[in-house]
Amino acid sequence: MTRKPNRMYREIEGQIYTRTEYMGGIPHCRITQFDTGNVHQQYKFRFTLRAEEAGNVQDRALEAARVSIVRVMDKAASNNFHIKVRRYPHAILREHKMATGAGADRISDGMRGAFGKPVGHAVRAQIGEPLITLSCRSENIPEAKEAVRKASCKLPMPIRVEVLERKDFVEEVRAAAVAPIIEEKKKEEAVPAEGAAAEGATEEKKEEGAAGKKDEAAAGKKGEAGKKAEPAKAEAAKAPAKKGK
């Protein structure tokens, strides 16, 4: 079945439908992670995406916004940011599925105002409600602004970005914060380097052994050539003596 446009589900209509224990065939939630990045570190700046209009936000839209932020921040500040999806899509969207394909218009248009079957999840957001929060360090503010700008384009309503700075929080020095990561990388790089050094030493020994064998073979060939040349020299020395007699 083709994917329907989001304008079909954007408006809030009727009572919310959340009792999943009485339903069957509900699609799984598309949001794979509600917390992304380094959750153990504290950050000075926080960017919050808030809805300026009330409406339904599908789980696909929230996941697309989260992924767009991750793609930007992962390049700029690897392991130095935290993304949190602030709302869980409890609302179940329903749709009265119709027959599609050639000749489907001649079968039936279906009942008007039908209850419908579950087709997805959504967040019923009110005005000013936070949807996604991005926390980062002060040196990554330009990238964070670009990330939340891209994320706001994925959501179905106008978005206001709220920036919060913790005045009483003092950031760690960048070198101190990154030192544990650098040490781990050095250890990881040192193990292959030791193996490569050992392999290089064995290869050098092999090359030295091969060169020694070549020298021995060349010396042996010279010795044999010298032995063969000695009788010829002796005969050549005897030949002038015979002529004089």
TINULUM-945958 format. One record per atom (N, C-alpha, C, CB): x, y, z. Coordinates in steps of 0.1 Angstrom, whole numbers, plus 5000, padded with zeros to 4 digits. Glycine has a CB too. Layout:
! residues N
XYZ;...
This chain:
! residues 245
500849885000;500050005000;500950125000;499050005012;500550224992;501350354991;501250435004;500850434979;502250505007;502250595019;501450715017;503750625023;500550745026;499650855025;500450985030;498350835034;500051105024;500651225029;500351255043;500251345019;501151335049;501051365064;499851455066;502251425069;499351525056;498251625058;496951545062;498051705046;496951415059;495751335063;495651315078;495751205056;496751325085;496751295099;497251415108;497651175102;497551525102;498151635109;497151705119;498651745099;495851715114;494851785123;494351695134;493651825114;494151755145;493651675157;492151665156;494051745171;491651545155;490151525153;489751405162;489851485138;488651435170;488051325178;488951295190;487851205170;488551185196;489151145209;490451065205;488251055217;491451075214;492651005212;492450855214;493751055221;493150775206;492950625206;494250565210;492450575192;494350515223;495650465228;495650325234;496150555238;494450265235;494350135243;494850025233;492950115248;496149995233;496649895224;496349755228;498149915223;495949735241;495649605245;494349545239;495549595260;493549635234;492249595227;492349605212;491149685232;493549625207;493749635192;494649515187;494449765189;494549495175;495449395168;496049455155;494649275165;497149405152;497849445139;498349585139;496849425128;498849635151;499349765152;500849765146;499349825166;501249855137;502649855133;503549895144;502749955121;504749855143;505749885154;506150035153;507049795153;506650085164;507050225165;508350245157;507250275180;508350345149;509550375140;510650435147;509150455128;510450485159;511550555166;512450445172;511050655177;513650435168;514550325172;515250365185;515650295162;515650485188;516250535200;515650665205;517850545198;515350665218;514950795223;516050875230;513850765234;517150815232;518350875237;519550835228;518650845252;520150935222;521250915213;522451005217;520850945198;523650945216;524851015220;525350985233;524651165219;526151075239;526751055252;525751105263;528151125253;525151005270;524151045280;524751065293;523050935281;526051035295;526651045308;527351185310;527650935310;527551255300;528251385300;527251495302;529051405288;527651605309;526851725311;527251825301;526951775325;526251905296;526452005286;525952145290;525751955273;526552245284;526252375288;525052435280;527452465287;524952395268;523852445259;522852335255;524452505246;521552385254;520552285251;519552355241;519752245264;519352285230;518452335220;517152245220;519052335205;515952315222;514752245223;513852285211;514052265236;513252185204;512352205193;510952205199;512552105182;510152315198;508852325203;507852345192;508752435214;506652285193;505652305183;504952435185;504652185184;504752515174;504052645175;502552625171;504652735165;502152505166;500752485164;500452345169;500452495148;499252325173;498752185177;498552095165;497452195186;498951975167;498751875156;499351745160;499351925144;499151645151;499751505152;501051505145;498751405147;502051445152;503351425147;503651275146;504551495155;503751225134;503951085132;505351045137;503751045118;505450915141;506650855145;507750865134;506550715150;507350855122;508250865111;508950995110;507550825097;508151105113;508651245112;509651265124;507551345113;509351215136;510251225147;511551155144;509651175160;511451035139;512650955136;513451025125;512250815131;512851075115;513551145104;514351275110;512651195093;513651345119;514251465125;515451415134;513251535134;515351305141;516451255150;517651215141;515951135159;517351145130;518451095122;519151215115;517951005111;518451325111;519051435105;520051505115;518051535100;519651515128;520451575138;521751485140;519751595151;521551355141;522651265143;523751285132;522151125144;523251295120;524151295108;525051425109;523451295095;524451535113;525251655114;526251655126;524351775115;525651615138;526451625150;527551515151;525551615162;527351395144;528251295145;529551325138;527751165139;529451415128;530751455121;531451565129;530351505107;530651655135;531251775141;531651745155;530251885141;530951665163;531251645177;530951495181;530451735186;531751415176;531551265179;531651245193;532551185171;530551175199;530551145213;530551265222;531651045217;530151375218;530051495226;528751575224;531251595223;527651495223;526351555222;525351455227;526051595207;524151505229;523051415234;521751455228;522951415250;521051365222;519751395216;518651315224;519651355201;517551375227;516451315234;515151345228;516451355249;514451235224;513051255219;512151265231;512651135210;511451385233;510851415245;509351355246;510751565246;508851315235;507451255235;507451125229;506451355228;506551035235;506350905230;505050905221;506350785241;505050845210;503850845201;502850745206;504250805187;502050785216;501050695222;499750685213;500550745235;499450795205;498250795197;498350695186;497950935192;497350615183;497250525172;496450585161;496650385177;497050595149;496250645138;495550535131;497250715128;494250565127;493450465120;493050515106;492150435128;492850425097;492550455083;491550345078;493850465074;490550395071;489650295064;490250265051;488250365062;490850145050;491550105038;490650065027;492549985041;490950125015;490050105004;490750014994;489750234997;490049954985;490549874974;491249964964;489449794967;492449924960;493250004950;493549914938;494550064957;493849984927;494249914915;493249934904;494349764918;493349864893;492549874881;491149824885;493049804869;490149914882;488749874884;488249874898;488549734879;489049934907;488649934921;487550034924;489849974930;487450134915;486350234917;484950174914;486550354908;484950064907;483650004904;483149904915;483649924890;484149874924;483749774935;482849834945;485049714941;483449934953;482749994963;483550114969;482349904975;482850214973;483550324980;483650304995;482850454977;483050205000;483150185014;482150265022;484550205019;482050235035;481150305044;481650435048;480850215056;480850535049;481250675053;481450675068;480250775049;482550735072;482850755087;483150615093;481650815094;483850525086;484150395092;485250415103;484650305081;485250315112;486150325123;487650305118;485850215133;487950215109;489250205103;490150105111;489950345103;491250085105;492249995111;493550065114;492549875101;494350025124;495550095128;496550095117;496150025141;497150215114;498150225104;499450285109;497550305092;499550335121;500750405126;500550465139;501250505116;501650525144;501750595157;501950745155;502850535166;501550825165;501650965164;501751025178;500551035156;502351145179;502351225191;501351335189;503751285194;500351345199;499351455198;499951575205;498051415204;500651665198;501351775204;500551905205;502651805195;500651965216;499952095218;500952215216;499352105233;500452335216;501252455213;502352465224;500352585212;503552485220;504652495230;505152375235;504252585240;504752255231;505152125237;506552095231;504152015234;507452045239;508852015234;508751875227;509852005246;509451865216;509451735208;510851675209;509051765194;511951745206;513251695206;514151795213;513751665191;515151745220;516151825227;517551785223;515951815243;518351875220;519751855216;520651925226;520051895201;521551855232;522551915242;523951905236;522451845256;524752005237;526052005231;526952105239;526052045216;528252105235;529252195240;529252325233;530652125240;529952425239;529952555233;530652565220;530652655243;531652485217;532352495204;531652425193;533752425206;530452365196;529652295185;528352365183;529452155189;528252495187;526952565186;526652585171;527052695193;527552625162;527152645148;526652515142;528352695140;527252405145;526752275139;525352235145;527752165142;525152275158;523952245164;522752325158;523952265179;523052445155;522052535148;521652475135;522552675147;522652435127;522352375114;521552245116;523652345106;521852165126;521252035128;519752055132;521951955140;519452155141;518052175145;517252245133;517952265157;517952315125;517252375113;516852265104;518152475106;517652165101;517352055092;516251965099;518551965089;516351945112;515351865119;513951935118;515751845133;513852065119;512552135119;511852115106;512752285122;512652095095;512052075082;511351945081;513152095071;511751845089;511151715089;509751705096;512051615095;509451805104;508251805113;507151875106;508551865126;505851835108;504751885100;504152015104;503651775100;504652085114;504152205119;505252305121;503252195131;504952435122;505952535124;506652505138;505452675125;507952525138;508752485150;509552605155;509752375146;509552625168;510352725175;511452655182;509452815185;512652715180;513852655187;514152745199;515052645177;514252675210;514552745223;515952705227;513452705234;516752805230;518152785234;518352815249;519152865225;518852715256;519052735270;520552725274;518252635279;521052815281;522452815285;522552805300;523252945280;523352715305;523552695320;524652785324;523852545323;524252895331;525252995335;526152945346;524553125340;525652855355;526352815366;527252695363;525452775378;527152645350;527952525347;529252565340;527052425338;530352505344;531652535338;532052405330;532752565349;532352425318;532652315309;534152265312;532552355294;534352145310;535652085312;536552135300;535651935312;537852145303;538752175292;538652075281;540252195297;538752115269;538552015258;539551905258;538652095244;540751935262;541851835262;541451735273;543251895265;541051785285;540651685296;539451605292;540351765309;538551655285;537351585282;537651475271;536251675276;538551505262;538851415251;540051315255;539251495238;540751345266;541851265269;541551115270;542451315282;540451075277;540250925278;539950865264;539050905287;539350935255;539050885242;540350865234;538050975234;541250965235;542550965228;543350845233;543251095230;543350825247;544150715252;543650585247;544150715268;542350565247;541750435241;542150415227;540250435243;542150525219;542550515205;543950475204;542250645197;544850535212;546250505212;546550355215;547050595221;545850305225;545950165229;545550075218;545150135241;544450115211;543950035200;544950035188;542550075195;545550155186;546450165175;547850095178;546650305171;548150085192;549450035196;549449885193;549750065210;548349815195;548349665194;548649625179;546949615198;547949685169;548349655156;549749695152;547349715146;550249805158;551549855155;552549755160;551749995161;552349705172;553349605177;553349475168;552949565192;552149435164;552149315155;552849345142;550649275153;552649475137;553249505124;554749515126;552749645119;555249565138;556649575140;557249435141;556949645153;556549335148;557049205149;557149135135;556149115158;556049165127;556049105113;557249165105;554749135106;557449295107;558549365100;559949305104;558549515102;560049275117;561349215122;561549075116;561449205137;560548995115;560648865109;560948875095;559348785112;560348965088;560548985073;562049025071;559649085067;562549115080;563949155079;564849045081;564249275089;564548955091;565448845093;565348745081;564948765105;564248725075;564148645063;564948705052;562648625059;564848835050;565548895039;567048885042;565249045038;567548905054;568948885057;569348745055;569248925072;568548645059;568948505056;569048475041;567948415062;568048535034;568048515019;569348575013;566848565012;569648695018;570848765013;572148685016;570948915018;572248635028;573348555032;573548425023;573248515047;572348365021;572448245012;572948284998;571048175011;572448394993;572848444980;574348464979;572148564975;574948534990;576348554991;577148424991;576648645003;576648334999;577348205000;577348134986;576648115010;576148134979;576048074966;577048144956;574648084961;577148274957;578048344948;579448314951;577848504949;579848304964;581248264968;581548124963;581448284983;580548034964;580847894960;581047894945;579647804963;580247964937;580447974923;581848024919;579348054916;582248134926;583648184923;584748084926;583848314932;584548004938;585547904941;585647794930;585247844954;584447754925;584447654915;585147704902;583047604912;584847834899;585347884887;586947904888;584748024884;587447934900;588847944903;589547804901;589148004916;588847704907;589447564906;589547524891;588647464914;588547554884;588547514869;589647594862;587147534863;589847714866;590847794858;592347764862;590647944862;592547694873;593947664877;594647564867;593947604891;594047454863;594747364853;595047434840;593847244850;594147524836;594347594823;595547684824;593047674819;595647754836;596847844838;598147764838;596647914851;598147644845;599347554845;599747514831;599047434854;598847474823;599147434809;599747554801;597847374802;599047664804;599547784796;600947824801;598647904799;601347794813;602747824818;603747724812;602747824833;603347604810;604247494805;604447514790;603647364808;603547564782;603647574768;604847664764;602347634762;605147774768;606347854764;607647784767;606347994771;607747714778;608947634782;609247534771;608847574796;608347464766;608547364756;609047424743;607247284753;608547534739;608947604727;610447644728;608147734725;610947684740;612347734742;613247614740;612547794755;612947494744;613747384743;613947344728;613247264751;
